[in-house]
């Protein structure tokens, strides 16, 4: 406090000595200097108590934590290996009952005690659960599969696992031990389906027990390690009530599509990757009456039809000798001999498109399929291209005539900016005018803008067009509301 005890007199004020040790300069003693403004006092050093705290250095990665995690993984591998030696894992995979899980839990707990591990209660519980997931499930992915909000799981090698939640991709904390661990999980997925993924056949399409779509590709085709993509179907499938609640479509559209399916119109669903075509096909199939025989054909069985009379067919890849491959086209041709009332094809990608159009034109009314296309007009060109892949040199006009007579309705699904999925167009195929397939929109989505969360928003409107097949809907006994086709806004999104 000595610096602040007395205020020094102006006449005695001196300039602080410079830092280089030179003699201090004297203060001028002229009247002007004395009566003028006082020179500033030297700034006192701050009190020790009032000193600002030192900035903490940036924390470096904790090497001890990394080593502890490595020891944890090594311990898990050791206990899992001993578990495999003691139990019949083949029997366990078939009988994953609660009693069996409790039995294995006891064995794993005993093995932990034998290892004399220095783990606390939470770490030991985590170790036991992870070993159970490795034994009965899909290892580290089980935690992701238990989250109903995760729609996609994208694995780029053992150390990089992305998830999509709410339309946004984020990097998760889930990791696999190494490439061999991830390859083992892939084998657990595809083996029960009679498929394989190895160096001879390094890519495969498969499905999970809940119907989720799986694609795996491994080295040497995948350069940075095995890649696994899972398109999930939730435990509670999306219904038409969800479509209306999410404003993906309007209640009037739901009633209109119900009438179209009930009346036996042939429907083509179009959209890009991830737009929700399969989900929409699954929901449209729910309108099919229960007294009809349905045959479904898919590369990997994903459709979950609720009708009692359903025959599900699935393609088969070639065996190790390159023989035995069964394609969608083979199954489609065979299904015509199975007396189906309706044929539902998961997706047309090639020459089977011609057979699908012919089936729609030869008595199998009410059939449905999906194709990749960015708009309803692009769908015509896509179908033309795929028909040409069938090996028959048909003129373009003949292909378009087949299309115009086979397809009654095109429903387009789209994934908008920000992740929202909507039914953007419902279009009637009217016929041919010259060499052009004529179509008209019945309902459509109009985008207004993008909100503060970078999500597209807009409105679904009725275009004021009465479809030409309206009499067919009435003849099938469907209740038709003329207000469906009054030009107006049916549903509109909130900007935020």
N, C-alpha and C positions, 0 to 999 in steps of 0.2 A: 504493500500500500504506500511505500515511500514515494513513488512517482506521483501519487495523487494527494499527498498530505498537504502541501502548500503550493499555491499558485505562484510561480516565479515572477519577479518584477520585470517590467518591460525593459528597463535600462540594462539589466543584467543578462538579458537573453542572448545566448550565443548559438551559433550554428553547430550542429553535431559534427564531430571530427569525421572527415572522410574515411572511407574504408582502407585507402592505400597508405594511411599513416601520416599524411602531410599535416602541417600546422593548421589549426582551425582559423578561418577568416574572421576578423573582428567585425562587429556590427557598426555601421556608420553612426556617428554621434551628432550629426547635423540636426537642427530642429525639425527639418522635414522628415528625417528618419524617425525621430522620436514621436512626433505627432501623427505620423502617417499610420497606415494599417499595420497591425502587429504581425510579425512573421509567424507562420504556423508552428505550433509546438511539435516536437518530435513525437511520432506515433509510438505509444508504449506497446511493448509486447503483450500478447494476450495472456490472461491468467491460465495457469495449468488446468484449473478446474473447468474453464470454459472452452478448452481446446476442442476442435472438431474431432470426432472419432476417425481413426484411420480407416481407409477403404479396404474392405476385405479382399484378398486376392481371389481371382477366379478359380473355383474348385476344379481340380484336375480329375479325370476319371479315376474312380476308386479301384485300385488294383486288387485290394483285398476282397471287394465285392465280386469282381470278376472271377477271382480264384475260387471263392466260395460257391458261386454258381456252377463253375466247372466241376468242382467236387460233388455238388448235388447231382448233376447229370451223370457223372461217373458212378455214383452210388446207386442211382436209379437203374442204370444199365446192369450193374452187378446183381442187384436184387431181382430184376426182371429175368436175367439169365438163369438164376437159381430157381425162380418160379417155373420157368419153362422145363427145367430138368426134373422138377418134382411132380408136375401135373401134366395131364393129357390136354394140350392146348387145342387139338382138333375137336375134342368133346366140348371144351369150354366155349368155342366159337358157335356151336350149335345150340347150347343150352345156357344162354345168358340170362338165367332167371335170377330173381332177387336172392334166393337161397344160395345159388352158386356164387353170386357176387359176395355175399356175406362170408362164405367159406374161404374164398380167395383173399378177402380182406384180412381174415384171421391169419392166413398163411403169410401174407406180406408183412403184417405186423410182427409176427414171430421172426421172420427173416431180418427185419430191422433191428430187433433186439439182439440177434446173433451177431450182426455186424458191429454192435456197440457204437452206434452213431451218436455224435454229439449234436442232436437236433432238438429244437424245442417242440412244443406240442403242435403249433401251427405248421412248422416245416414238416413234421412227420405226417400230419394229416394231408398236407399237400402232396407229399411223396406217395402216400398210399393211393390217393385219388388219381394221380398221374399214371401210376402203374396199372390201376384198374382200367383207365382209359386206353392204355396201350394193349391191355389184354382183351377187353371186350369191345372196344370202339376203335376210333381212328386217331388215337394219340392226342397230340396237341390241338388238333382241330375240334375236339369234342367241346371245348369251352366256347368256340365260335358257333358250332352247330346248335348249342343250347340257347343261343340268343335269337329270339324270333324277329328282332329288328334288322338283322343282317341279311341282306338280299343276295350279295355276291361275295365269294371268297376267291381271291386271286393270288396264287402262290408262285413267286418267281425265284425258285431256288430255296434252299433250306432256311435262309436267314432273312427272307423278305416276304412277308405275308400282308397283303392289302385286303381290306374289307370295304364293302359299300353299305352304308347305313344312311337312310334318308336321302338317297340320291347322290351322296358325296363319298368319294374314295378317300380312305385314310390308311396310314400304315399302322398295323397292330403290333403288339408286343410279343405275339406268338412266334416261336422259332422252333425249327427242327434241329436235331443234333448234327446231322450231316446229310449228304446226298443219299447214302444207303438207307438212312431212316425214312426219308421222304419216299424213296422207291418202295420201301416195305409197305408204307401206307397206301400208295397207289395200287400195289398188288392186292392188298386186302379189299380194295374197292372193286376191282375188275374181276378177280378170281371167282367169286360166287356167281358171276354172270356168264361164266364160260369164256371169258376173254382174257387177253394177256397184253402186257406192255413190256417189251424187252428190246434188245438190239435188233432183232429180226423185224419186229413190228413196234417201232418206237412211238406210235401215236394211237390213241384209242378213245372212243366215245363210250360212256357208261352212265350209270345212274346210281343214286343212293337209295336207301330203303324207302325214303319219303317221296321219291320221284324226282329229286333234284338232279339237274343235268350236270354231267361231269365230262370234262375233256382233259386228257393228260398227254403230254409230249415230253420225251426224255432225250438225253444225249444219245447219239451224236447230232440229232436234229436240233435239240435245245442246247445252245452253246454254253449258257451260264448255269446249267444244272436243270433238274426236272422242273417242269412247269405244270401246275394243276389249276384248272379253272372250274369253279362250281357255281352254277346258277341255281339258287335255292328256291324251293317251294315251301312256304311256311306250314306249320302244323295246322293252322286255320286257313284254308284256302280262301283266296279273294272271291267274293260273291258279287252279285249285282247290287246288293245293298251297299257294299264297299265302293263300287264304281260311282254310285249316286252320292254317297257321303263324301268321297274325295273330289266330287265334281268332274270326274272323268267322262261322264255322260249324264244325260238328263233322264228323268223317269219316263218321259214320253218315248225316248229312244229305246229304253229297255222293253217297254210294252210292244213297240213296233218290231223289234228284233224277235221277240217271242212269237209274234204272229207269223213272221217270215219263216222261222224255223219250223213251226207247227204246220205251216202250209206246204212245206217241202220245197222251198226255194234253194237252189244251189248257191252257196255263199263262198266267196274268195276273200280271205283275210290277208292284208298286205301291211308292210311296215318294215322299218329298219331293225338292225340288231339291238336287242334290249328294249324294244318298244312295247313288249307285252303281247305278242301275237299268240303264243301258246296259251297264256292265261285267258286271253279272249276266246280262243277256240274251245278251251275247256268249259268256259261259261256258256258259250253258245250251244255246246253239246248238251248242256243241262236242260235245254228246252225241248229236246227230242222226246216224244211220248214213250212211256215205259213198255208199250206193247210192240215195239219195233226191234228188229234184229240189227245190231250195229257191229261193224267190223272196223277196228282201228289199226292203222299201220304206221309205225314209227321207226326211226333209227335207234333211239333209246326210249323205252316206254315212259312217257311223262304224263299223258292224259289220265285223268282220274274221273271217269264217267260214273255216274251214280245209278244208271239204269241197270236192271237185273240181267238183260239179255245182251251181253257185250262179249265179243271175241277179240282179244288183244293179240296183235302180231308184231314181231320185232325182227329187224334185219340181223344178219350174222356176217361177221367178217371172215375172210379166208383163213384157213388153218396154216400151220407152219410150212406146209408143202405148197401153199398158194391155191388150194382147192377148197370147195365147199362154201364159197361166198354166196349169200342170198341177199339180193338188193330189194329196195322198195318196189321197183318195177316187177320183180318176180312175185312178191307178195300181193301186189295189186292185181296182177293177172290171175293169180290163184284165188283171190277173194271173190272174183266174179263167179266162181263155181261154188261158192259157199252160201248162196241164196241170201245175200244181205239186203236189208231194206235201205240202209244208208252206209256209205263208206266215208270214214274220216281219216284223212292222211295228215300226219303231223306237219310235214313240209315237203313241197315239191322242189327239187333242186336240179333235175335233169330230164332224161328221156321219159321218165314215168309221168310227166305232165301230159303227154299225148294220151296215154292210157287213162289218166284221170278224166280228161275232157270227154273221151269216148264213153267212159262209164256214166258220166253225168248225162250224156245224150242218149243212153240206151236203157232207160228205165230206173236208174238208181238216183231218183230225185231226192233232194234234201241232203246231198253229200257236201262235205266241207273240206277245205285244205288251206294252207298258208303259203305265201311266197314272199321273198325279199323284194321290196320295191319302195321307192321314195314317195310315190303318189299313185293315185288310181289310174292315171293315164300311163305312167311308167309300167304298171302291172301288165298292160297289154303287150308292150314290147318285151318284157321279161318272159312272159309266157311264150311269145313267138320264138325267142332265142332258145328256150328250153325244149320246145317241141322239135326244133331243128337238131337238137342233140340226140334225138331218138334214133337217128340214122336214116330216116325217110326224107327224101327231097320233096317236100310239099311246098306248093306255091304259097306266098304270104297271104293272098286273099283267102285261100282254103283254110289256113290256120285261123285267121280272124273270124271267118264264118263259124268255125267250130267253137271258138271262144264266145262269140256273141250268142250262139244258141245254147251253150252249156251253162254259162254263168249268168245268174239273175241279179246278184247283188254283190257289191264290193264294199268291204268295211276296212277302213284304214286306221291303224293305231300308230301313234307317234310318241316319242320321248322328247319333250320340249326342253328348252334351256333351263337349267336348274334341277332337272330330274323328274319333273311332273310327266306322267303318262296320261294320254287322253285318246279318246276316239275322235279323230279329226275330220273324217269324211265317211258318209254313208251314201253310196252312189249306185244308181240303177243303171244296168246295161240294157239299153233300149233296142239295139240291133245294129244293122249296117246301113250306111248311106254311101254308096259307091264302094270305095276300098277302105273306108274309115269306120271304126267301131264308135257308135254314138252312145254317149253316157250323159247323165244329169245328176247333180247333187240333190239329195233329199234333205240331209242335215249336214252341217259343217261347223268347224271350229274357226273362229276369227281371232287372231292374236292382237291384243291392244298394245302391249308393251312389256317391259321387264321391271319388276318391283325392286325395292331396296336390297333384297336378299338375292338378287340376280336370278330370279325365277320368272319365267314367262307367264303371263296371265292374259286372259281374254274371255270370250263368250262363245257358247254353242247356240247356233240359231237354226231355225227351220227356214228352208229356202222357199217355201210356198209352192212346192211342186208336188202334185199328186202322182204317185208312181203308176206305171201302166199295168202292173200286176195286182192292183187293188181289188179287182173283181175276183182274182184267184184267192186272195186272203179271205174275202167274204164267203166264197164258196166252200172254204175249208172250215167254216164255222167260227172264225176269229172275230172278236169284237173290235171294230175299227172306230176310232174317234176322229172325226173330220178336223178337229182342232189341232191334231198333230201336225198338219200340213199348212196351218195358217202362218204366214211369215211373221216371225217374232223371235225374241230372245228367250231361250228355254232355261239356260243357267249361265251365270256369270261369276267369274272368279273375283275374290277380293284382292286388291293390289298388294296387300301385305298379309 
